[in-house]
Amino acid sequence: MRREASILHLDLDAFFAAVEQRDKPSLRGRPVVVGGVGGRGVVATASYEARAYGARSAMSTAEARRRCPPGTAFLGGRFAAYRRTSDVVMGLLRELSPLVEPVSISV
């Protein structure tokens, strides 16, 4: 046991896009944007490949489409898959400490 407390901040900022790339090998290495895909949609997350073009969370999907190259995958999201994966990650963290405080739109 350590004498001093430790705090770990784990930021899964491209989590939804990473789950998509994990589950669909054809998306690996490609820009992926997850969120509202309609005319007034908002980006929930963007893969690091999409971020290189300036796509980011909370940006309008229309703006992300202007910034990203052809071939970028714009996906509406599969929240059940994100929930299952989040449950696995949170379970692993709780094995390390019972003091886990998740903050997310999918929790």
C-alpha positions as a Markdown table, in Angstrom:
| # | Residue | x | y | z |
|---|---|---|---|---|
| 1 | Met | 0.0 | 0.0 | 0.0 |
| 2 | Arg | 1.3 | 3.5 | -0.9 |
| 3 | Arg | 1.5 | 6.2 | 1.7 |
| 4 | Glu | 0.5 | 8.9 | -0.7 |
| 5 | Ala | -2.8 | 9.0 | -2.6 |
| 6 | Ser | -2.7 | 8.9 | -6.4 |
| 7 | Ile | -5.1 | 10.2 | -8.9 |
| 8 | Leu | -5.4 | 8.8 | -12.4 |
| 9 | His | -7.3 | 10.8 | -15.0 |
| 10 | Leu | -8.1 | 8.6 | -18.0 |
| 11 | Asp | -9.5 | 10.6 | -21.0 |
| 12 | Leu | -11.0 | 8.4 | -23.7 |
| 13 | Asp | -11.5 | 11.3 | -26.0 |
| 14 | Ala | -11.9 | 9.3 | -29.2 |
| 15 | Phe | -13.6 | 6.4 | -27.5 |
| 16 | Phe | -16.7 | 6.0 | -29.8 |
| 17 | Ala | -14.5 | 6.3 | -32.9 |
| 18 | Ala | -12.0 | 3.8 | -31.5 |
| 19 | Val | -14.8 | 1.3 | -30.8 |
| 20 | Glu | -15.9 | 1.6 | -34.4 |
| 21 | Gln | -12.4 | 1.1 | -35.7 |
| 22 | Arg | -11.9 | -1.9 | -33.5 |
| 23 | Asp | -15.2 | -3.5 | -34.6 |
| 24 | Lys | -14.8 | -2.6 | -38.3 |
| 25 | Pro | -11.3 | -3.3 | -39.6 |
| 26 | Ser | -12.0 | -1.3 | -42.8 |
| 27 | Leu | -12.2 | 1.9 | -40.7 |
| 28 | Arg | -8.7 | 1.4 | -39.2 |
| 29 | Gly | -6.4 | 4.2 | -40.2 |
| 30 | Arg | -9.2 | 6.2 | -41.8 |
| 31 | Pro | -10.8 | 9.4 | -40.5 |
| 32 | Val | -14.0 | 8.5 | -38.5 |
| 33 | Val | -16.6 | 10.9 | -37.2 |
| 34 | Val | -19.3 | 9.7 | -34.9 |
| 35 | Gly | -22.4 | 11.8 | -34.1 |
| 36 | Gly | -25.4 | 13.3 | -35.8 |
| 37 | Val | -25.2 | 12.6 | -39.5 |
| 38 | Gly | -28.1 | 14.8 | -40.6 |
| 39 | Gly | -27.9 | 18.4 | -41.8 |
| 40 | Arg | -28.0 | 19.8 | -38.2 |
| 41 | Gly | -25.9 | 17.0 | -36.6 |
| 42 | Val | -23.1 | 17.5 | -34.1 |
| 43 | Val | -19.9 | 15.5 | -33.8 |
| 44 | Ala | -19.8 | 13.4 | -30.6 |
| 45 | Thr | -16.2 | 12.3 | -31.3 |
| 46 | Ala | -13.7 | 12.1 | -34.0 |
| 47 | Ser | -10.8 | 9.7 | -34.5 |
| 48 | Tyr | -7.3 | 11.0 | -34.4 |
| 49 | Glu | -7.1 | 10.6 | -38.1 |
| 50 | Ala | -10.2 | 13.0 | -38.5 |
| 51 | Arg | -8.7 | 15.4 | -35.9 |
| 52 | Ala | -5.7 | 15.9 | -38.1 |
| 53 | Tyr | -8.1 | 17.6 | -40.5 |
| 54 | Gly | -9.6 | 19.8 | -37.8 |
| 55 | Ala | -12.7 | 17.7 | -36.9 |
| 56 | Arg | -13.5 | 17.7 | -33.2 |
| 57 | Ser | -16.3 | 17.1 | -30.7 |
| 58 | Ala | -19.2 | 19.6 | -30.5 |
| 59 | Met | -18.5 | 20.8 | -34.1 |
| 60 | Ser | -21.3 | 20.7 | -36.5 |
| 61 | Thr | -21.3 | 17.7 | -38.7 |
| 62 | Ala | -21.5 | 20.0 | -41.7 |
| 63 | Glu | -18.3 | 21.7 | -40.7 |
| 64 | Ala | -16.6 | 18.3 | -40.1 |
| 65 | Arg | -17.7 | 17.2 | -43.6 |
| 66 | Arg | -16.1 | 20.4 | -45.1 |
| 67 | Arg | -12.8 | 19.8 | -43.3 |
| 68 | Cys | -12.4 | 16.0 | -43.8 |
| 69 | Pro | -11.4 | 14.4 | -47.0 |
| 70 | Pro | -13.6 | 12.1 | -49.2 |
| 71 | Gly | -13.6 | 8.7 | -47.7 |
| 72 | Thr | -14.2 | 9.9 | -44.1 |
| 73 | Ala | -16.6 | 7.6 | -42.3 |
| 74 | Phe | -19.5 | 9.6 | -40.8 |
| 75 | Leu | -21.4 | 7.3 | -38.5 |
| 76 | Gly | -24.6 | 7.8 | -36.4 |
| 77 | Gly | -23.3 | 5.8 | -33.5 |
| 78 | Arg | -23.9 | 2.4 | -31.8 |
| 79 | Phe | -24.4 | 3.3 | -28.2 |
| 80 | Ala | -25.0 | -0.3 | -27.1 |
| 81 | Ala | -21.5 | -1.2 | -28.3 |
| 82 | Tyr | -20.0 | 1.8 | -26.5 |
| 83 | Arg | -21.9 | 0.9 | -23.3 |
| 84 | Arg | -20.6 | -2.7 | -23.4 |
| 85 | Thr | -17.0 | -1.6 | -24.0 |
| 86 | Ser | -17.3 | 1.1 | -21.4 |
| 87 | Asp | -18.5 | -1.5 | -18.9 |
| 88 | Val | -15.3 | -3.6 | -19.6 |
| 89 | Val | -13.0 | -0.6 | -19.2 |
| 90 | Met | -14.8 | 0.5 | -15.9 |
| 91 | Gly | -14.6 | -3.1 | -14.6 |
| 92 | Leu | -10.8 | -3.1 | -15.2 |
| 93 | Leu | -10.4 | 0.2 | -13.5 |
| 94 | Arg | -12.5 | -1.0 | -10.5 |
| 95 | Glu | -10.1 | -4.0 | -10.2 |
| 96 | Leu | -7.4 | -1.4 | -9.5 |
| 97 | Ser | -9.5 | 0.8 | -7.2 |
| 98 | Pro | -13.0 | 1.0 | -5.8 |
| 99 | Leu | -12.9 | 4.7 | -6.2 |
| 100 | Val | -13.7 | 5.2 | -9.9 |
| 101 | Glu | -15.7 | 8.2 | -10.9 |
| 102 | Pro | -16.8 | 8.0 | -14.5 |
| 103 | Val | -18.0 | 11.1 | -16.3 |
| 104 | Ser | -19.4 | 10.6 | -19.8 |
| 105 | Ile | -22.4 | 11.0 | -22.0 |
| 106 | Ser | -22.6 | 7.2 | -22.3 |
| 107 | Val | -22.5 | 6.3 | -18.6 |
